Amino acid sequence: MLGRLLAAPAVSAAQSSSTLLTMRIDGPLTPVVADHLEKGLRTAERDGHQAVLVELDTPGGLLESTRKIVQDVLASEVPVIVYVTPSGASAASAGACIALSAHAAAMAPGTHVAAGTPVTGKGKEGGKLVYDVAAFAVSIAERRGSTTNFARGTVRDGSSVSDQAARRSDVVDLVAPSRDPLLTELDGRRAVVGPEDAEREIVPRTAGTQIVEHEPGFFGELRQLLARPELAYLFLSIGTLAVICEPASTGMGSAGVIGVIPVSGTPPSSSPCRWRHCAWSTCSGPPTRHQVARAPQRPHPRSGPCVPQGELPSPRHR
């Protein structure tokens, strides 16, 4: 598998004046999350940050939002680092594609990458959609030089892997216990950024950088809360009932107005195309044995929470 980042040159003195933009994705992938990440990437490009660190913990999300996020990451002019953290977190379903699309992917100990089979809004597997999403995942892996076997298996077979298994299978670049060791390990490693027709190579300096948080703000968090699938269905149900009751109510159409507001304001999270873990948490039953199947593991000589400097295999080139 080709390395996300090329071999690291000798590290010179840290650039104390350099900055790195960080953001957190915690919860389902929705249009709100996609907009937040896009704004973060544009901010990083405009302000000249060394890289963007995305700390990820997601059960999955909407296919449309996932495609938008992946497109933005693949075309980013600054390196994007996806870090599945904290311990117990996961990059499930659509989150696996986000990790595969990054210039560098890392996991904290005790995390996992989980099955990515898409399901409909009724909790049923997406049929032909499965093959479409599998091809989507494989195309991301091919663009980044990652393992296509895992990309295909996580969608079609529901494969899931732990942090150490993901490292041994080259699904991620390294396992790091916290942010500082991660940034130190990635310091000075060359990365290829930009859209495919205008790629260029840069050497980001991440060790000792000043961290700049990119927050969604109060209204961003509120929008994300309202975009959660369970609340979207609740608003849709309440609005529909109010509209139905309007002909039988007395007054000046208050029931109709009350019903139209939540129906028209229901975010696209009620779309029928989602990923397994997001849909399972709201629509369907417990996962099948195929969903919890683990990818084959092969012996690996390395151990420990973080791969030593210079030992990261870099057979991938972008």
Contacts in CASP RR format, 6 or more apart in sequence:
PFRMAT RR
TARGET T0000
AUTHOR 0000-0000-0000
METHOD contacts of the structure
MODEL  1
MLGRLLAAPAVSAAQSSSTLLTMRIDGPLTPVVADHLEKGLRTAERDGHQ
AVLVELDTPGGLLESTRKIVQDVLASEVPVIVYVTPSGASAASAGACIAL
SAHAAAMAPGTHVAAGTPVTGKGKEGGKLVYDVAAFAVSIAERRGSTTNF
ARGTVRDGSSVSDQAARRSDVVDLVAPSRDPLLTELDGRRAVVGPEDAER
EIVPRTAGTQIVEHEPGFFGELRQLLARPELAYLFLSIGTLAVICEPAST
GMGSAGVIGVIPVSGTPPSSSPCRWRHCAWSTCSGPPTRHQVARAPQRPH
PRSGPCVPQGELPSPRHR
1 145 0 8 1.000
1 146 0 8 1.000
1 147 0 8 1.000
1 170 0 8 1.000
1 313 0 8 1.000
1 315 0 8 1.000
1 316 0 8 1.000
2 144 0 8 1.000
2 145 0 8 1.000
2 146 0 8 1.000
2 314 0 8 1.000
2 315 0 8 1.000
2 316 0 8 1.000
2 317 0 8 1.000
2 318 0 8 1.000
3 145 0 8 1.000
3 170 0 8 1.000
3 173 0 8 1.000
3 313 0 8 1.000
3 314 0 8 1.000
3 315 0 8 1.000
3 316 0 8 1.000
3 317 0 8 1.000
3 318 0 8 1.000
4 102 0 8 1.000
4 103 0 8 1.000
4 104 0 8 1.000
4 105 0 8 1.000
4 144 0 8 1.000
4 145 0 8 1.000
4 146 0 8 1.000
4 173 0 8 1.000
4 191 0 8 1.000
4 316 0 8 1.000
4 318 0 8 1.000
5 103 0 8 1.000
5 104 0 8 1.000
5 173 0 8 1.000
5 186 0 8 1.000
5 189 0 8 1.000
5 190 0 8 1.000
5 191 0 8 1.000
5 312 0 8 1.000
5 314 0 8 1.000
6 189 0 8 1.000
6 190 0 8 1.000
6 191 0 8 1.000
6 192 0 8 1.000
6 201 0 8 1.000
6 314 0 8 1.000
6 317 0 8 1.000
7 189 0 8 1.000
7 190 0 8 1.000
7 310 0 8 1.000
7 314 0 8 1.000
8 187 0 8 1.000
8 188 0 8 1.000
8 189 0 8 1.000
8 190 0 8 1.000
8 309 0 8 1.000
8 310 0 8 1.000
8 312 0 8 1.000
9 188 0 8 1.000
9 190 0 8 1.000
9 203 0 8 1.000
11 187 0 8 1.000
11 188 0 8 1.000
11 207 0 8 1.000
11 309 0 8 1.000
14 187 0 8 1.000
14 205 0 8 1.000
14 207 0 8 1.000
14 208 0 8 1.000
14 209 0 8 1.000
15 205 0 8 1.000
15 209 0 8 1.000
16 208 0 8 1.000
16 210 0 8 1.000
17 210 0 8 1.000
18 50 0 8 1.000
18 205 0 8 1.000
18 208 0 8 1.000
18 209 0 8 1.000
18 210 0 8 1.000
19 47 0 8 1.000
19 48 0 8 1.000
19 49 0 8 1.000
19 50 0 8 1.000
19 209 0 8 1.000
19 210 0 8 1.000
19 211 0 8 1.000
19 212 0 8 1.000
20 49 0 8 1.000
20 50 0 8 1.000
20 51 0 8 1.000
20 52 0 8 1.000
20 53 0 8 1.000
20 183 0 8 1.000
20 206 0 8 1.000
20 209 0 8 1.000
20 210 0 8 1.000
20 211 0 8 1.000
20 212 0 8 1.000
21 40 0 8 1.000
21 43 0 8 1.000
21 44 0 8 1.000
21 47 0 8 1.000
21 49 0 8 1.000
21 51 0 8 1.000
21 52 0 8 1.000
21 53 0 8 1.000
21 212 0 8 1.000
21 214 0 8 1.000
22 52 0 8 1.000
22 53 0 8 1.000
22 54 0 8 1.000
22 55 0 8 1.000
22 211 0 8 1.000
22 212 0 8 1.000
22 213 0 8 1.000
22 214 0 8 1.000
23 36 0 8 1.000
23 37 0 8 1.000
23 40 0 8 1.000
23 52 0 8 1.000
23 53 0 8 1.000
23 54 0 8 1.000
23 55 0 8 1.000
23 213 0 8 1.000
23 214 0 8 1.000
23 215 0 8 1.000
24 54 0 8 1.000
24 55 0 8 1.000
24 56 0 8 1.000
24 57 0 8 1.000
25 33 0 8 1.000
25 36 0 8 1.000
25 37 0 8 1.000
25 54 0 8 1.000
25 55 0 8 1.000
25 56 0 8 1.000
25 57 0 8 1.000
25 58 0 8 1.000
25 98 0 8 1.000
26 57 0 8 1.000
26 58 0 8 1.000
27 33 0 8 1.000
27 57 0 8 1.000
27 58 0 8 1.000
27 59 0 8 1.000
27 60 0 8 1.000
28 58 0 8 1.000
28 59 0 8 1.000
28 60 0 8 1.000
28 61 0 8 1.000
28 62 0 8 1.000
28 227 0 8 1.000
28 228 0 8 1.000
28 229 0 8 1.000
28 269 0 8 1.000
28 278 0 8 1.000
29 58 0 8 1.000
29 60 0 8 1.000
29 61 0 8 1.000
29 62 0 8 1.000
29 65 0 8 1.000
29 66 0 8 1.000
29 69 0 8 1.000
29 94 0 8 1.000
29 95 0 8 1.000
29 98 0 8 1.000
29 278 0 8 1.000
30 61 0 8 1.000
30 62 0 8 1.000
30 65 0 8 1.000
30 224 0 8 1.000
30 227 0 8 1.000
30 228 0 8 1.000
30 267 0 8 1.000
30 268 0 8 1.000
30 269 0 8 1.000
31 62 0 8 1.000
31 64 0 8 1.000
31 65 0 8 1.000
31 68 0 8 1.000
31 227 0 8 1.000
31 267 0 8 1.000
31 268 0 8 1.000
31 269 0 8 1.000
32 216 0 8 1.000
32 220 0 8 1.000
32 223 0 8 1.000
32 224 0 8 1.000
32 227 0 8 1.000
32 267 0 8 1.000
33 65 0 8 1.000
33 69 0 8 1.000
33 224 0 8 1.000
34 65 0 8 1.000
34 68 0 8 1.000
34 69 0 8 1.000
34 72 0 8 1.000
36 214 0 8 1.000
36 216 0 8 1.000
36 220 0 8 1.000
36 224 0 8 1.000
37 54 0 8 1.000
37 69 0 8 1.000
37 72 0 8 1.000
37 73 0 8 1.000
38 68 0 8 1.000
38 72 0 8 1.000
39 214 0 8 1.000
40 52 0 8 1.000
40 214 0 8 1.000
41 52 0 8 1.000
41 72 0 8 1.000
41 73 0 8 1.000
41 76 0 8 1.000
41 77 0 8 1.000
41 78 0 8 1.000
41 80 0 8 1.000
43 49 0 8 1.000
43 214 0 8 1.000
44 51 0 8 1.000
44 52 0 8 1.000
44 76 0 8 1.000
44 78 0 8 1.000
45 76 0 8 1.000
45 77 0 8 1.000
45 78 0 8 1.000
47 212 0 8 1.000
48 78 0 8 1.000
49 78 0 8 1.000
49 212 0 8 1.000
50 78 0 8 1.000
50 79 0 8 1.000
50 204 0 8 1.000
50 205 0 8 1.000
50 206 0 8 1.000
50 209 0 8 1.000
51 78 0 8 1.000
51 79 0 8 1.000
51 80 0 8 1.000
51 81 0 8 1.000
51 103 0 8 1.000
51 186 0 8 1.000
51 204 0 8 1.000
51 206 0 8 1.000
52 76 0 8 1.000
52 78 0 8 1.000
52 79 0 8 1.000
52 80 0 8 1.000
52 81 0 8 1.000
53 81 0 8 1.000
53 83 0 8 1.000
53 179 0 8 1.000
53 183 0 8 1.000
54 80 0 8 1.000
54 81 0 8 1.000
54 82 0 8 1.000
54 83 0 8 1.000
54 98 0 8 1.000
54 102 0 8 1.000
55 83 0 8 1.000
55 85 0 8 1.000
55 179 0 8 1.000
56 82 0 8 1.000
56 83 0 8 1.000
56 84 0 8 1.000
56 85 0 8 1.000
56 89 0 8 1.000
56 91 0 8 1.000
56 95 0 8 1.000
56 98 0 8 1.000
56 99 0 8 1.000
57 84 0 8 1.000
57 85 0 8 1.000
57 86 0 8 1.000
57 88 0 8 1.000
57 89 0 8 1.000
57 90 0 8 1.000
57 91 0 8 1.000
58 90 0 8 1.000
58 91 0 8 1.000
58 92 0 8 1.000
58 93 0 8 1.000
58 94 0 8 1.000
58 95 0 8 1.000
58 98 0 8 1.000
59 90 0 8 1.000
59 92 0 8 1.000
59 93 0 8 1.000
59 277 0 8 1.000
59 278 0 8 1.000
59 281 0 8 1.000
60 66 0 8 1.000
60 92 0 8 1.000
60 93 0 8 1.000
60 94 0 8 1.000
60 95 0 8 1.000
60 116 0 8 1.000
60 274 0 8 1.000
60 275 0 8 1.000
60 276 0 8 1.000
60 277 0 8 1.000
60 278 0 8 1.000
61 93 0 8 1.000
61 94 0 8 1.000
61 95 0 8 1.000
61 274 0 8 1.000
61 275 0 8 1.000
61 277 0 8 1.000
61 278 0 8 1.000
62 94 0 8 1.000
62 268 0 8 1.000
62 269 0 8 1.000
62 271 0 8 1.000
62 273 0 8 1.000
62 274 0 8 1.000
62 275 0 8 1.000
62 278 0 8 1.000
63 94 0 8 1.000
63 118 0 8 1.000
63 129 0 8 1.000
63 133 0 8 1.000
63 271 0 8 1.000
63 273 0 8 1.000
63 274 0 8 1.000
63 275 0 8 1.000
64 268 0 8 1.000
64 271 0 8 1.000
64 273 0 8 1.000
65 94 0 8 1.000
66 94 0 8 1.000
66 95 0 8 1.000
66 97 0 8 1.000
66 98 0 8 1.000
66 275 0 8 1.000
67 136 0 8 1.000
69 98 0 8 1.000
69 101 0 8 1.000
70 97 0 8 1.000
70 98 0 8 1.000
70 101 0 8 1.000
70 136 0 8 1.000
70 140 0 8 1.000
73 80 0 8 1.000
73 98 0 8 1.000
73 101 0 8 1.000
73 102 0 8 1.000
74 101 0 8 1.000
74 140 0 8 1.000
74 143 0 8 1.000
74 195 0 8 1.000
74 196 0 8 1.000
75 194 0 8 1.000
75 195 0 8 1.000
76 103 0 8 1.000
76 193 0 8 1.000
76 194 0 8 1.000
77 193 0 8 1.000
77 194 0 8 1.000
78 193 0 8 1.000
78 204 0 8 1.000
79 103 0 8 1.000
79 104 0 8 1.000
79 191 0 8 1.000
79 193 0 8 1.000
79 202 0 8 1.000
79 204 0 8 1.000
80 101 0 8 1.000
80 102 0 8 1.000
80 103 0 8 1.000
80 104 0 8 1.000
81 102 0 8 1.000
81 103 0 8 1.000
81 104 0 8 1.000
81 105 0 8 1.000
81 106 0 8 1.000
81 182 0 8 1.000
81 186 0 8 1.000
81 206 0 8 1.000
82 91 0 8 1.000
82 98 0 8 1.000
82 99 0 8 1.000
82 101 0 8 1.000
82 102 0 8 1.000
82 104 0 8 1.000
82 105 0 8 1.000
82 106 0 8 1.000
83 105 0 8 1.000
83 106 0 8 1.000
83 107 0 8 1.000
83 108 0 8 1.000
83 176 0 8 1.000
83 179 0 8 1.000
83 182 0 8 1.000
84 90 0 8 1.000
84 91 0 8 1.000
84 99 0 8 1.000
84 105 0 8 1.000
84 106 0 8 1.000
84 107 0 8 1.000
84 108 0 8 1.000
84 111 0 8 1.000
84 112 0 8 1.000
84 113 0 8 1.000
84 163 0 8 1.000
84 172 0 8 1.000
85 107 0 8 1.000
85 108 0 8 1.000
85 111 0 8 1.000
85 179 0 8 1.000
86 108 0 8 1.000
86 111 0 8 1.000
87 108 0 8 1.000
87 109 0 8 1.000
87 110 0 8 1.000
87 111 0 8 1.000
88 108 0 8 1.000
88 110 0 8 1.000
88 111 0 8 1.000
88 112 0 8 1.000
89 108 0 8 1.000
89 111 0 8 1.000
90 111 0 8 1.000
90 112 0 8 1.000
90 113 0 8 1.000
90 114 0 8 1.000
90 277 0 8 1.000
91 98 0 8 1.000
91 99 0 8 1.000
91 107 0 8 1.000
91 111 0 8 1.000
91 112 0 8 1.000
91 113 0 8 1.000
91 114 0 8 1.000
92 112 0 8 1.000
92 113 0 8 1.000
92 114 0 8 1.000
92 115 0 8 1.000
92 116 0 8 1.000
92 275 0 8 1.000
92 276 0 8 1.000
92 277 0 8 1.000
93 114 0 8 1.000
93 115 0 8 1.000
93 116 0 8 1.000
93 117 0 8 1.000
93 118 0 8 1.000
93 275 0 8 1.000
93 276 0 8 1.000
93 277 0 8 1.000
93 278 0 8 1.000
94 116 0 8 1.000
94 275 0 8 1.000
94 278 0 8 1.000
95 113 0 8 1.000
95 275 0 8 1.000
96 113 0 8 1.000
96 114 0 8 1.000
96 116 0 8 1.000
96 137 0 8 1.000
96 151 0 8 1.000
96 154 0 8 1.000
97 136 0 8 1.000
97 137 0 8 1.000
97 140 0 8 1.000
97 151 0 8 1.000
99 105 0 8 1.000
99 113 0 8 1.000
99 171 0 8 1.000
99 172 0 8 1.000
100 137 0 8 1.000
100 140 0 8 1.000
100 141 0 8 1.000
100 144 0 8 1.000
100 146 0 8 1.000
100 151 0 8 1.000
100 171 0 8 1.000
101 140 0 8 1.000
101 143 0 8 1.000
101 144 0 8 1.000
102 144 0 8 1.000
103 144 0 8 1.000
103 191 0 8 1.000
103 192 0 8 1.000
103 193 0 8 1.000
103 318 0 8 1.000
104 173 0 8 1.000
104 186 0 8 1.000
104 189 0 8 1.000
104 191 0 8 1.000
105 171 0 8 1.000
105 172 0 8 1.000
105 173 0 8 1.000
106 172 0 8 1.000
106 173 0 8 1.000
106 174 0 8 1.000
106 175 0 8 1.000
106 176 0 8 1.000
106 182 0 8 1.000
106 186 0 8 1.000
107 113 0 8 1.000
107 163 0 8 1.000
107 166 0 8 1.000
107 167 0 8 1.000
107 172 0 8 1.000
107 175 0 8 1.000
107 176 0 8 1.000
108 163 0 8 1.000
108 175 0 8 1.000
108 176 0 8 1.000
108 177 0 8 1.000
108 178 0 8 1.000
109 163 0 8 1.000
109 175 0 8 1.000
109 177 0 8 1.000
109 305 0 8 1.000
110 162 0 8 1.000
110 163 0 8 1.000
111 162 0 8 1.000
111 163 0 8 1.000
112 160 0 8 1.000
112 161 0 8 1.000
112 162 0 8 1.000
112 163 0 8 1.000
112 166 0 8 1.000
113 154 0 8 1.000
113 160 0 8 1.000
113 161 0 8 1.000
113 166 0 8 1.000
113 171 0 8 1.000
113 172 0 8 1.000
114 154 0 8 1.000
114 160 0 8 1.000
114 277 0 8 1.000
114 291 0 8 1.000
115 154 0 8 1.000
115 158 0 8 1.000
115 159 0 8 1.000
115 160 0 8 1.000
115 276 0 8 1.000
115 277 0 8 1.000
115 287 0 8 1.000
115 290 0 8 1.000
115 291 0 8 1.000
115 292 0 8 1.000
116 133 0 8 1.000
116 137 0 8 1.000
116 154 0 8 1.000
116 155 0 8 1.000
116 158 0 8 1.000
116 275 0 8 1.000
116 276 0 8 1.000
116 277 0 8 1.000
117 125 0 8 1.000
117 126 0 8 1.000
117 130 0 8 1.000
117 133 0 8 1.000
117 154 0 8 1.000
117 155 0 8 1.000
117 156 0 8 1.000
117 157 0 8 1.000
117 158 0 8 1.000
117 275 0 8 1.000
117 276 0 8 1.000
117 291 0 8 1.000
118 125 0 8 1.000
118 126 0 8 1.000
118 129 0 8 1.000
118 130 0 8 1.000
118 133 0 8 1.000
118 155 0 8 1.000
118 273 0 8 1.000
118 274 0 8 1.000
118 275 0 8 1.000
118 276 0 8 1.000
119 125 0 8 1.000
119 126 0 8 1.000
119 274 0 8 1.000
119 275 0 8 1.000
119 276 0 8 1.000
119 279 0 8 1.000
119 280 0 8 1.000
119 283 0 8 1.000
119 284 0 8 1.000
120 126 0 8 1.000
120 129 0 8 1.000
120 272 0 8 1.000
120 273 0 8 1.000
120 274 0 8 1.000
120 279 0 8 1.000
121 271 0 8 1.000
121 272 0 8 1.000
121 273 0 8 1.000
121 274 0 8 1.000
121 279 0 8 1.000
121 283 0 8 1.000
122 272 0 8 1.000
122 283 0 8 1.000
122 284 0 8 1.000
123 279 0 8 1.000
123 280 0 8 1.000
123 283 0 8 1.000
123 284 0 8 1.000
123 285 0 8 1.000
124 284 0 8 1.000
125 276 0 8 1.000
126 273 0 8 1.000
129 273 0 8 1.000
130 155 0 8 1.000
130 156 0 8 1.000
131 156 0 8 1.000
133 155 0 8 1.000
134 151 0 8 1.000
134 152 0 8 1.000
134 153 0 8 1.000
134 155 0 8 1.000
134 156 0 8 1.000
137 151 0 8 1.000
137 152 0 8 1.000
137 154 0 8 1.000
137 155 0 8 1.000
138 148 0 8 1.000
138 151 0 8 1.000
138 152 0 8 1.000
140 146 0 8 1.000
140 151 0 8 1.000
141 147 0 8 1.000
141 148 0 8 1.000
141 150 0 8 1.000
141 151 0 8 1.000
142 148 0 8 1.000
143 196 0 8 1.000
143 318 0 8 1.000
144 316 0 8 1.000
144 318 0 8 1.000
145 316 0 8 1.000
145 317 0 8 1.000
145 318 0 8 1.000
146 170 0 8 1.000
146 171 0 8 1.000
146 316 0 8 1.000
147 169 0 8 1.000
147 170 0 8 1.000
147 171 0 8 1.000
149 295 0 8 1.000
150 159 0 8 1.000
150 161 0 8 1.000
150 169 0 8 1.000
150 171 0 8 1.000
150 295 0 8 1.000
153 159 0 8 1.000
153 295 0 8 1.000
154 160 0 8 1.000
154 295 0 8 1.000
157 290 0 8 1.000
157 293 0 8 1.000
158 276 0 8 1.000
158 290 0 8 1.000
158 291 0 8 1.000
158 293 0 8 1.000
159 293 0 8 1.000
159 294 0 8 1.000
159 295 0 8 1.000
160 291 0 8 1.000
160 292 0 8 1.000
160 293 0 8 1.000
160 294 0 8 1.000
160 295 0 8 1.000
161 169 0 8 1.000
161 171 0 8 1.000
161 294 0 8 1.000
161 295 0 8 1.000
162 294 0 8 1.000
163 172 0 8 1.000
163 175 0 8 1.000
164 175 0 8 1.000
165 294 0 8 1.000
165 295 0 8 1.000
165 297 0 8 1.000
166 172 0 8 1.000
166 175 0 8 1.000
167 174 0 8 1.000
167 175 0 8 1.000
167 300 0 8 1.000
167 302 0 8 1.000
167 307 0 8 1.000
168 297 0 8 1.000
168 298 0 8 1.000
168 299 0 8 1.000
168 300 0 8 1.000
169 295 0 8 1.000
169 296 0 8 1.000
169 297 0 8 1.000
169 298 0 8 1.000
170 313 0 8 1.000
173 307 0 8 1.000
173 312 0 8 1.000
174 182 0 8 1.000
174 185 0 8 1.000
174 306 0 8 1.000
174 307 0 8 1.000
174 312 0 8 1.000
175 304 0 8 1.000
175 305 0 8 1.000
175 306 0 8 1.000
175 307 0 8 1.000
176 182 0 8 1.000
176 185 0 8 1.000
176 305 0 8 1.000
176 306 0 8 1.000
177 305 0 8 1.000
177 306 0 8 1.000
181 305 0 8 1.000
181 306 0 8 1.000
182 306 0 8 1.000
183 206 0 8 1.000
183 207 0 8 1.000
183 208 0 8 1.000
183 209 0 8 1.000
184 206 0 8 1.000
184 207 0 8 1.000
184 208 0 8 1.000
184 309 0 8 1.000
185 306 0 8 1.000
185 307 0 8 1.000
185 309 0 8 1.000
185 312 0 8 1.000
186 204 0 8 1.000
186 206 0 8 1.000
187 204 0 8 1.000
187 205 0 8 1.000
187 206 0 8 1.000
187 207 0 8 1.000
187 208 0 8 1.000
188 203 0 8 1.000
188 204 0 8 1.000
188 205 0 8 1.000
188 206 0 8 1.000
188 207 0 8 1.000
189 203 0 8 1.000
189 204 0 8 1.000
189 312 0 8 1.000
190 201 0 8 1.000
190 202 0 8 1.000
190 203 0 8 1.000
191 201 0 8 1.000
191 202 0 8 1.000
191 203 0 8 1.000
191 204 0 8 1.000
191 318 0 8 1.000
192 199 0 8 1.000
192 200 0 8 1.000
192 201 0 8 1.000
192 317 0 8 1.000
192 318 0 8 1.000
193 199 0 8 1.000
193 200 0 8 1.000
193 201 0 8 1.000
193 202 0 8 1.000
194 200 0 8 1.000
199 318 0 8 1.000
216 223 0 8 1.000
216 224 0 8 1.000
223 267 0 8 1.000
225 231 0 8 1.000
226 232 0 8 1.000
226 235 0 8 1.000
226 267 0 8 1.000
227 267 0 8 1.000
227 268 0 8 1.000
227 269 0 8 1.000
228 269 0 8 1.000
229 269 0 8 1.000
229 270 0 8 1.000
229 274 0 8 1.000
229 278 0 8 1.000
229 279 0 8 1.000
229 282 0 8 1.000
230 282 0 8 1.000
232 266 0 8 1.000
232 267 0 8 1.000
232 269 0 8 1.000
232 270 0 8 1.000
233 270 0 8 1.000
233 282 0 8 1.000
235 262 0 8 1.000
235 263 0 8 1.000
235 265 0 8 1.000
235 266 0 8 1.000
236 262 0 8 1.000
236 263 0 8 1.000
236 266 0 8 1.000
236 270 0 8 1.000
238 259 0 8 1.000
238 262 0 8 1.000
239 258 0 8 1.000
239 259 0 8 1.000
239 260 0 8 1.000
239 261 0 8 1.000
239 262 0 8 1.000
239 263 0 8 1.000
240 259 0 8 1.000
240 263 0 8 1.000
241 259 0 8 1.000
242 255 0 8 1.000
242 256 0 8 1.000
242 258 0 8 1.000
242 259 0 8 1.000
242 262 0 8 1.000
243 255 0 8 1.000
243 256 0 8 1.000
243 259 0 8 1.000
243 260 0 8 1.000
243 263 0 8 1.000
245 255 0 8 1.000
245 256 0 8 1.000
246 253 0 8 1.000
246 255 0 8 1.000
246 256 0 8 1.000
246 259 0 8 1.000
249 255 0 8 1.000
249 256 0 8 1.000
276 287 0 8 1.000
276 291 0 8 1.000
280 286 0 8 1.000
280 287 0 8 1.000
302 311 0 8 1.000
END
